[in-house]
Amino acid sequence: MKLLLIMPDAHMHTLKIGPFVRSMREMPLSICTLAALTPEYPDLDIRLIDGSVEPVPLDYDANLVAISVITGCAASAYAIADHYRGRNIPVVLGGVHVTILPGEAIRHADAIVIGRAEKAWPRLFEDFRAGRMQKIYEEDDVDDLLGVPAPRRDLHRRSGYMVPDSIQATRGCKKICDFCTVPAVWPKYLRRPVDDVIRDIRATKGRYIAFNDVSIAEDPEYAKELFTAMIPLGKKWGGLATVDIVNDPELLALMKASGCGYLLFGFESDSQATLKGIRKGFNKPVNYEDVIRAMHAINISVQGCFVFGFDHDTAEVFQNTVERVNELKIDIPRYSLYTPYPGTELFRRLQGEDRILSYNWDDYDTMHVVIQPALMTPEELYSGFKRAYRETFKLPNVIRRMRGLSTNTAINFIGNLTYQMFVRRLYNEQRFSAPYSMLAPGTAPDEGWYRSSFKLTETP
């Protein structure tokens, strides 16, 4: 039996040299964890395909195809699903987008998985082998992530990723920002047993690992236990965190001792009014200097994210943000566009205000303008976004943000040069060349598509 697990191309930034393709991110865990969750059989052959670094084999003779879907690749996921179903190969769809809009996804699948897959996927697979696969599978509610096996990283091509060893310790987030899909998909904050996480870290081959948790230190006491257990392993790691960790000196000390080399923070904006408006008032922009200073004092590099297109943003926000990034000496800055993903509070609000310009999910990659901004035109928002990227990664500004000489300095410099390549792609690649789609193909999700109103007993 042949099982094909697919992640469609999510248009992540990649380094391409001839046929060689490397994603500038860590190895994704979704389909290699799914592979680990699959019941073992002597006749089972599992193949993993990440469309971001390799082509999807449309002629593959699979017995079952499962596709993990995020919003930005939903259209291509559906096209792939329709292709295989056209060849009479059963297709299962799951993932974030399917969980939020199951009524849309089910039109392109023989079965869908809503929510987590730890128990639902093995049950689906056994049902498929027995010839009784149902249309809909949904995970039971749980309080923690127990018994999750080590991901099958061996089925991915290690050379396809900047960091091939990624780890998950927690899932979800206790905070609810208006543009974030996490509360809609994982309403509970779940933790894996520390011993399980350490087992997975020990199994990694390289010295560097990346946590893909939304907020690695959301539960400070759990994080302290984890970091303490990591100290003897001698790994270097990075992950995502919120700025409030700076208020816990013990946590910072354990982060450093456990090998933390970088953290990504969602600063989002320098405006307190904006942060309150997006329900991220726990960020205090007046303290951003303290965050950077605390991180740099223990030689942890800062990757800082800012978003453009908030309702308080005017045309001055772009230059002001570039200057602020340089002033703060953020090691590797990132920018994105305010995007109302379905299922979020932002989506509901902007849809009610008739300010969503496109329901073409291809545009939902934070690189396209899909909303009508409050205080500027869509063209002004997009041109300012590109200009901010170009100015930020000009060599004089990159050098201005550098600090001292260390291993981190070299890594940060290479990271900035990589973003220079991304800027060229942003200006030249056809996918990013249009500022916005102006009601591109696709219709607004109807009420029956949403998880909240989708009737699990119905089969459209």
Secondary structure as GFF3:
##gff-version 3
##sequence-region A 1 460
A	DSSP	beta_strand	2	7	.	.	.	ID=ss1
A	DSSP	beta_strand	14	17	.	.	.	ID=ss2
A	DSSP	beta_strand	20	26	.	.	.	ID=ss3
A	DSSP	alpha_helix	30	37	.	.	.	ID=ss4
A	DSSP	beta_strand	45	50	.	.	.	ID=ss5
A	DSSP	beta_strand	64	68	.	.	.	ID=ss6
A	DSSP	three_ten_helix	71	73	.	.	.	ID=ss7
A	DSSP	alpha_helix	74	86	.	.	.	ID=ss8
A	DSSP	beta_strand	91	94	.	.	.	ID=ss9
A	DSSP	alpha_helix	96	100	.	.	.	ID=ss10
A	DSSP	alpha_helix	102	105	.	.	.	ID=ss11
A	DSSP	three_ten_helix	106	108	.	.	.	ID=ss12
A	DSSP	beta_strand	111	114	.	.	.	ID=ss13
A	DSSP	alpha_helix	120	129	.	.	.	ID=ss14
A	DSSP	beta_strand	136	138	.	.	.	ID=ss15
A	DSSP	three_ten_helix	153	155	.	.	.	ID=ss16
A	DSSP	three_ten_helix	158	160	.	.	.	ID=ss17
A	DSSP	beta_strand	161	163	.	.	.	ID=ss18
A	DSSP	beta_strand	166	167	.	.	.	ID=ss19
A	DSSP	beta_strand	170	171	.	.	.	ID=ss20
A	DSSP	alpha_helix	182	185	.	.	.	ID=ss21
A	DSSP	beta_strand	190	191	.	.	.	ID=ss22
A	DSSP	alpha_helix	194	202	.	.	.	ID=ss23
A	DSSP	beta_strand	208	211	.	.	.	ID=ss24
A	DSSP	alpha_helix	220	230	.	.	.	ID=ss25
A	DSSP	three_ten_helix	231	233	.	.	.	ID=ss26
A	DSSP	beta_strand	236	241	.	.	.	ID=ss27
A	DSSP	three_ten_helix	243	247	.	.	.	ID=ss28
A	DSSP	alpha_helix	249	257	.	.	.	ID=ss29
A	DSSP	beta_strand	260	268	.	.	.	ID=ss30
A	DSSP	alpha_helix	272	277	.	.	.	ID=ss31
A	DSSP	three_ten_helix	285	287	.	.	.	ID=ss32
A	DSSP	alpha_helix	288	297	.	.	.	ID=ss33
A	DSSP	beta_strand	301	308	.	.	.	ID=ss34
A	DSSP	alpha_helix	317	328	.	.	.	ID=ss35
A	DSSP	beta_strand	332	337	.	.	.	ID=ss36
A	DSSP	alpha_helix	345	352	.	.	.	ID=ss37
A	DSSP	three_ten_helix	361	363	.	.	.	ID=ss38
A	DSSP	alpha_helix	378	392	.	.	.	ID=ss39
A	DSSP	alpha_helix	395	401	.	.	.	ID=ss40
A	DSSP	alpha_helix	407	428	.	.	.	ID=ss41
A	DSSP	alpha_helix	430	433	.	.	.	ID=ss42
A	DSSP	three_ten_helix	447	449	.	.	.	ID=ss43
###
